């Protein structure tokens, strides 16, 4: 089952359509998966210090058709966060259970952008000021009509189901909505216009540290980030996917606002997919507890990790566990009355079993198992989307 068929169960795409969407939109992920099985020496954090070089196809990009027509959309004042159509989920400060019983986390169409296909009702991505990104509605019903709107930036209509958006100069959260006209069903794309980054060790007093000057094995996945999402008191509750908020992915280092982080859209799609697999296995989970996601290079070194190439520093890794009772530790998944590494192993095995499924190919990456440290933390697993298989 493809990720589209999996996350859009109300739709029935043909195998050919699924294959075409998978190959064209996830070309980079397909190419990177050919290197499964390569592992290297591991640090205490589970990140690889030395990895064989992996060829990685860059994102498809924003090719512009010659038959475009431009809308009259001009830059407008950015909308307030509460105007982004997210009242279905929660307001700031409400408990982290965004999807009410019976509510759908996905819409009945999907939108492709960069090298992703998104069927979720809400998803986030990052973009630099004045950069452009192309969106296309895919897996749509015959005869359906779609419209797009953006609170700020310039929106250009490229075709009946395709748009190009230029981000405004001002950093911060912007909201893009793609709506099926007849039903009013809407997908929200939360666009974080990033603070550009050129290697500074601090941003607005927030300590970043330094990234390695040379990418590991010349892999573009290890290039220094070009920008950072600015996390503020006002935007920290933003839903970045149906079951996760922005602040869950922030670095744990001390300091006030603003904070800065990197967050990869593919990681969000992977976490949503894994959560659905967990539920299908019979485990009642509302979300994952994200113990650690983005880490600045400075913080990663401060907690004792020696590698400069931790995937946490590149925004596509998360240490997670299931915490339905919200006591800050892994639930007793095995039912033996204890919380041990066996509970993390159950979660690890659910992820491992996906390795041979076609729809999972874009999400291939690292998977690590960690037992509890009494008095410090419980067991958990590490997942990432580095593009090739790694295990520890």
C-alpha positions in Angstrom: 0.0 0.0 0.0 1.4 3.4 -0.9 1.6 6.3 1.6 -1.2 7.9 -0.4 -3.5 4.9 -0.2 -2.6 4.4 3.4 -3.2 7.9 4.6 -6.3 8.5 2.4 -8.4 5.3 3.1 -11.5 7.0 1.8 -10.0 7.1 -1.7 -9.3 4.2 -4.1 -6.4 5.2 -6.4 -5.5 2.7 -9.1 -2.2 0.9 -8.7 -0.9 2.7 -11.8 -1.8 6.1 -10.4 -0.2 5.3 -7.1 3.0 4.2 -8.9 3.1 7.3 -11.1 2.7 9.6 -8.1 5.2 7.6 -6.1 7.9 7.6 -8.8 7.5 11.2 -9.9 7.1 12.9 -6.6 9.3 10.8 -4.5 12.1 10.3 -7.0 14.8 11.5 -4.5 13.6 9.0 -1.9 13.5 6.1 -4.3 17.1 6.7 -5.4 18.4 7.0 -1.9 16.7 3.7 -0.8 18.9 1.7 -3.1 21.6 1.9 -0.5 19.8 0.1 2.3 22.0 -2.0 4.6 24.9 0.4 4.9 25.9 1.1 8.5 28.8 2.7 10.2 30.4 3.2 13.6 28.0 4.5 16.1 28.4 7.0 18.9 26.7 6.7 22.3 23.9 8.7 20.8 23.3 6.2 18.1 24.3 8.6 15.3 26.7 7.4 12.7 30.2 8.8 12.8 31.4 7.2 9.6 29.0 6.3 6.9 29.6 5.2 3.3 28.9 7.8 0.7 25.2 7.8 -0.3 24.1 9.3 -3.6 21.1 11.5 -2.9 18.9 12.9 -5.7 18.0 16.5 -4.9 14.3 17.6 -4.6 12.4 17.8 -7.8 12.3 21.6 -7.5 9.8 24.2 -8.8 9.7 23.9 -12.5 7.4 26.5 -14.0 5.2 25.5 -17.0 5.2 27.9 -19.9 1.4 28.0 -19.9 1.0 30.0 -16.7 -1.4 32.7 -15.8 -0.7 35.1 -12.9 -3.2 36.0 -10.2 -3.5 39.5 -9.0 -2.6 38.4 -5.5 -0.4 41.0 -3.8 1.4 40.7 -0.5 -1.1 41.2 2.4 -0.6 41.5 6.1 0.1 38.1 7.6 -3.0 36.5 9.2 -3.2 35.7 12.9 -2.4 32.1 13.8 -6.0 31.5 14.9 -7.1 32.5 11.4 -5.3 29.6 9.7 -8.3 27.3 9.8 -7.0 25.2 12.6 -9.9 25.5 15.0 -10.6 21.8 14.2 -7.6 20.9 16.2 -7.0 23.1 19.3 -6.2 26.5 20.5 -3.0 27.3 22.3 -2.8 25.8 25.8 -5.3 23.0 25.2 -4.2 19.4 25.8 -2.2 17.7 23.1 -5.0 15.5 21.7 -5.8 17.5 18.6 -8.1 15.0 16.8 -11.5 14.5 18.4 -12.9 11.0 18.3 -14.3 10.3 14.8 -12.6 13.2 13.2 -10.4 12.7 10.2 -6.7 13.6 10.2 -6.6 13.7 6.4 -8.6 15.1 3.5 -9.9 13.2 0.5 -7.2 14.6 -1.8 -3.5 15.1 -1.6 -1.1 17.9 -2.4 2.4 17.4 -3.8 5.2 19.9 -3.2 9.0 19.6 -3.4 9.4 15.8 -3.2 6.5 15.1 -0.8 2.9 14.0 -1.2 0.8 15.2 1.7 -2.7 13.8 2.5 -2.9 15.3 6.0 -5.4 18.0 6.9 -2.5 20.2 8.1 1.2 20.0 7.4 4.2 22.4 7.9 7.1 23.2 5.7 10.0 25.7 5.8 11.0 28.2 3.2 13.5 31.1 2.9 12.3 34.7 2.4 11.3 35.4 -1.2 11.9 31.8 -2.3 9.1 30.0 -4.3 7.4 26.7 -4.0 5.0 24.9 -6.3 1.9 23.0 -5.1 -0.3 20.6 -7.0 -3.5 18.9 -6.0 -3.2 15.2 -6.8 -5.3 12.1 -6.5 -8.3 14.3 -7.0 -11.9 13.3 -7.9 -12.9 13.7 -11.5 -14.6 17.0 -12.0 -13.5 18.4 -8.7 -12.3 22.1 -8.5 -9.8 23.5 -6.2 -8.7 27.0 -5.1 -5.7 28.2 -3.1 -5.3 31.2 -0.9 -2.4 32.7 1.1 -2.4 35.4 3.8 0.9 36.9 2.6 3.4 36.5 -0.2 2.5 36.3 -3.9 0.3 33.4 -5.1 0.4 32.5 -8.8 -2.1 30.2 -10.6 -0.2 27.8 -12.9 -3.2 25.7 -13.8 -6.6 24.4 -12.5 -4.8 22.3 -9.7 -1.4 23.9 -9.5 -0.1 27.0 -7.9 3.2 28.7 -7.1 3.8 30.8 -4.0 6.5 33.2 -3.3 7.3 33.7 0.4 7.2 37.2 1.8 10.4 38.9 3.0 9.3 38.9 6.6 10.1 35.8 8.7 7.4 34.0 10.6 4.3 31.8 10.2 2.2 32.1 7.0 -0.9 30.1 6.2 -1.8 28.6 2.8 -5.1 26.9 2.3 -6.1 24.6 -0.6 -9.8 24.0 -0.8 -12.0 21.7 -2.8 -14.6 24.2 -3.9 -17.8 22.0 -3.9 -17.3 20.4 -0.5 -15.3 23.2 1.2 -12.8 20.6 2.4 -9.6 22.4 3.2 -5.9 21.4 3.6 -3.8 23.9 5.7 -0.1 24.3 4.8 1.7 26.1 7.6 4.6 27.8 6.0 7.5 28.9 8.3 9.5 31.6 6.5 12.9 31.0 8.0 15.6 33.3 9.4 18.4 32.9 6.9 21.6 31.3 8.4 25.2 31.7 7.2 27.0 30.0 10.0 26.6 32.4 12.9 27.2 30.7 16.3 24.3 32.6 17.9 21.0 34.0 16.6 19.4 36.7 18.7 21.3 35.5 21.7 20.3 31.9 21.1 23.3 29.6 20.9 23.6 27.5 17.8 27.2 26.4 17.8 28.9 25.4 14.6 28.2 22.9 11.9 30.9 20.9 10.1 32.3 22.9 7.2 32.4 19.8 5.0 29.3 17.5 4.6 29.8 13.9 5.7 31.1 12.0 2.7 30.0 14.9 0.5 26.3 13.9 1.2 24.1 17.0 0.7 21.9 15.8 3.6 24.7 16.9 5.8 25.0 20.4 4.5 24.7 23.3 6.9 21.0 24.5 7.2 20.3 27.5 5.1 17.8 28.9 7.6 16.0 28.3 10.9 12.4 28.4 12.0 12.0 31.1 14.7 10.0 29.7 17.6 8.2 32.3 19.6 5.7 32.4 22.5 3.0 33.2 19.9 3.7 30.4 17.4 4.9 27.5 19.6 1.5 25.8 19.6 1.2 25.8 15.9 0.1 22.4 14.5 2.8 21.1 12.2 0.8 18.0 11.4 -2.5 16.5 12.8 -0.9 15.1 15.9 2.1 17.3 16.6 2.8 20.9 17.6 5.9 23.0 16.7 7.2 23.2 20.3 7.6 19.4 20.5 10.5 19.6 18.1 12.4 22.4 19.7 15.9 21.9 21.2 15.8 21.3 25.0 18.6 23.7 25.7 17.9 26.5 28.3 16.9 29.9 27.2 14.0 32.1 26.5 12.3 33.1 23.2 13.0 33.3 20.4 14.4 29.9 19.9 15.5 28.4 16.6 15.1 25.0 15.0 15.1 23.0 11.8 12.1 20.7 11.0 11.9 18.4 8.0 8.4 17.8 6.5 9.2 14.2 5.7 9.9 13.5 9.4 6.4 14.8 10.2 4.9 12.5 7.5 6.8 9.6 8.8 5.7 10.2 12.4 2.1 10.4 11.3 2.5 7.2 9.3 4.1 5.4 12.2 1.4 6.6 14.6 -1.2 5.1 12.3 0.7 1.8 12.2 0.8 1.8 16.0 -3.0 2.2 16.2 -3.5 -0.5 13.6 -1.4 -2.9 15.8 -4.0 -2.4 18.6 -2.1 0.1 20.7 -4.3 3.1 21.8 -2.0 6.1 21.2 -3.1 9.7 20.6 0.4 10.9 19.7 4.1 10.2 20.4 5.9 11.9 23.2 8.8 13.6 21.4 11.7 13.3 23.9 14.2 15.0 21.6 14.0 16.3 18.1 16.1 19.2 16.9 19.3 19.8 18.7 21.7 22.7 18.0 25.3 21.6 17.4 26.2 23.3 20.7 23.6 21.4 22.7 24.4 18.1 21.1 28.0 18.5 22.2 27.0 19.7 25.6 25.1 16.5 26.4 28.1 14.4 25.5 27.6 13.4 21.8 30.9 13.4 20.0 29.7 13.3 16.4 29.2 16.6 14.5 26.8 14.8 12.1 23.9 13.9 14.3 20.7 13.8 12.3 19.1 15.7 15.2 21.1 18.7 14.1 19.6 18.6 10.7 15.9 18.5 11.7 14.9 15.0 10.5 15.3 12.9 13.6 13.2 12.3 16.7 13.5 10.2 19.9 9.9 9.0 20.7 7.9 6.9 23.0 4.2 6.2 23.7 2.9 8.0 26.8 -0.9 7.8 26.8 -1.2 8.3 30.6 1.1 11.4 30.2 3.4 10.5 33.1 6.6 11.4 31.1 7.6 7.8 30.5 7.0 4.9 28.1 3.7 3.1 28.6 3.7 -0.6 29.6 3.0 -1.9 26.1 3.9 -5.5 26.9 1.4 -5.6 29.8 3.8 -7.2 32.2 3.4 -4.5 34.8 6.8 -3.0 34.2 8.3 -0.4 31.9 11.5 -1.9 30.3 13.3 -2.0 27.1 10.8 -4.7 26.0 8.2 -1.9 25.6 10.5 0.1 23.4 11.2 -3.1 21.5 7.5 -3.5 20.6 7.5 0.0 19.1 10.8 -0.7 17.4 9.5 -3.9 15.8 6.4 -2.1 14.4 8.8 0.3 12.6 11.1 -2.5 11.5 8.3 -4.5 10.0 7.6 -1.6 7.5 11.0 -1.9 5.8 9.8 -4.1 2.9 6.7 -2.1 2.1 6.7 0.0 -1.0 4.9 2.9 0.5 7.5 3.2 3.2 10.5 3.7 0.8 10.6 7.5 1.2 10.8 7.1 5.0 13.8 4.8 5.1 16.3 6.0 7.7 17.8 5.3 11.1 16.2 3.2 13.8 17.7 2.9 17.3 16.6 1.1 20.5 17.3 2.5 23.9 16.6 1.0 27.3 15.7 2.9 30.4 18.2 4.8 32.7 16.6 4.6 36.2 16.0 8.0 37.7 16.8 9.7 34.4 14.5 8.5 31.6 12.5 5.6 30.4 13.0 3.5 27.2 12.5 5.0 23.8 13.3 4.6 20.1 15.1 6.9 17.6 13.8 7.4 14.1 15.0 9.6 11.3 14.7 10.1 7.5 18.3 10.2 6.5 17.5 8.3 3.3 19.3 5.0 3.9 19.1 2.2 6.4 20.9 2.5 9.7 20.4 0.4 12.8 21.6 0.3 16.4 
